[in-house]
Amino acid sequence: MPLIELRDVYKIYDMGAEKVHALNGVDLTIERGEYVAIMGSSGSGKSTLMNLLGCLDTPTSGSYVLNDTPVQDLGDNELAGIRNKEIGFVFQTFNLLARTDALHNVELPLIYAGLPRAERRDRARRALERVGLADRTHHQPNELSGGQRQRVAVARALVNDPSILLADEPTGNLDSATSKEIMELFDELHRGGNTVILVTHEPDIAEHANRKVQLRDGKIVGDHETPRSPRSPSGAA
Amino acid sequence: MIVAENLRLALGAIRANKLRSFLTTLGIIIGVAAVIAVVSLVQGLERMVTKELEGVGATFMEVAPDFADQTNSGPGIVPRQVRLTWDDGQAILARVPGIRVLTPVVMGKAQVKLGDRSHTPYLILGVNENWPEVRNHAVEEGRFLSRLDLERRKNVVVIGRTIVSELRLGSRPIGKEIYVGRYPATVIGVMEKKGHTLGEDLDDLVFVPFDAAVLLFGRNARDLVRVRLQVERADLVPQVRDAITGLLRQRHKIAPGQPDDFRIRIQDEILRSTQSILGNITAVVAGVVGIALLVGGIGIMNIMLVSVRERTREIGVRKAVGARRQDVLAQFLIEAVTLSLAGGAIGLALGYGAGLALSKVLPGDWPTAHVPLWAVALAFLFSAFVGIFFGSYPASRAARLDPIESLRFE
């Protein structure tokens, strides 16, 4: 069974006078352990696709089976449960809680999973170790650099052992050196067995993935397996 | 999500906006403080009055002349002559069954003197030997007036503690000669200390034999006697009252349909009317405070709405990582309730403090403020209710936010 299976998915927004077809019949299958980049310019429907894949939204029609669960007809609370268990989000703007230390930020998904405090703290600490921030557990976001903040966000995405790491322009707010660090982190997580989906419009970020899905006008117009470029998988240029 | 986690979150959010949180709860603080201050004063008063009256006992009764019905007076109409005499009192004692003890009372003002010291007591009372039993007021030193003192018209006097100190009678007041008005009298007893009630100094009293008081206050006093008595048992009180009413109407030749020219008060009624007055005060204050709490609640709703808006992105993040509607609802509801409960607690402390301070500052001998448990419970319940009621709308708005739009919110 594939991890993700989208069949004939439409997403239509009713904007009063006209209907906007954000997704116009998308079929997409992603296997466990893949490293996929979803590419497209603004307005191509890639954000809509990401929201659907991340179970933040449901399709107008079509089916979406995630990890053997059909999610297209689920209600708000069930979707929240799926997001909590299956999805780890990494956002362009980090979206950490202000005035809250790194450890607590990482702990957040575990709170909603209903885990006891001691176990949450323990797992959050280990997730921070995995992203190389073991010494920053009690720093608040405003005491961390951009790269460190994004690492905290990655740790938060990882802490629940989700099926998918879903990163939306994860380097969009970072300088190129820091971008490279973060992408190396994703590469490493992928090598460790995680399924990673990047949503980006930057070709050199997409280069890190070994499959590129090109979107235009709500349709998939290209889907290529790409053998890793020479600088990968070691990450050395 | 567990309540403890939400509580931690709420406290964090409140701490992050200390001044704003304080200003938000000010309405609740003032409302609760006002109600607790007034309730504590009124309750202190009620407690004291109740204790005072209970000391007299449920079998206490007073018959007094009633001047209230003088509506017929006017040109050409002779006002009704209101009289209540010791003869009436003796008739009551002789003809009404169920009376344990009885004393006539005449009261008035006069100076007491010893040498060059003089003092005007709160009241001079002319009574018989039954007073201590009727009024539940014992002699501490020496003895009270006896039947013999009354029969033989002895010039004796029993005084309160205040008189002892005012006239500087020293540690051995018994046997000293003082003047009551222009009559000399020997001090034979000192009453036990009773303290103050509603600004009256119960220790500033002088007791003389009934006939001596009539002599002191003039002939009119003989016609305006009060009769105080103790009924044998509490369940006989209504019966005794009816019998006295019948007897006095007959003796005073009051035609059927005409109102009584006397008034019978029993301890129960005094207590009930006092409590009802105090209850009314409390009710009025409660109403005013209800408005204050309403305003306070609107303040909380306002700030919670602002807070939800400010934290839209936070809500988006929480939802993205798995918060369900009820999780977000609980978070903001608990924050609102925490705010209002904190306000209630501060208000409670301030109100009690204000009550204590006022009871010290107020003129007269105002009893110490007392906050009953029900007022504490009510303050907290009301605060919690205000938090839940006015927090519900902002919290449900937060819970219904769309995660995608919240994450995009700038």
Interface residues (C-beta under 8 A of the other chain):
Chain A: N51 G54 L56 D57 D76 N77 A80 G81 R83 N84 K85 F89 F91 N95 L96 L97 A98 R99 T100 L108 P109 I111 Y112 A113 G114 R156 N160
Chain B: M1 I2 E5 G12 A16 R313 E314 G316 V317 R318 K319 A320 V321 G322 A323 R324 R325 Q326 D327 P403 I404 L407
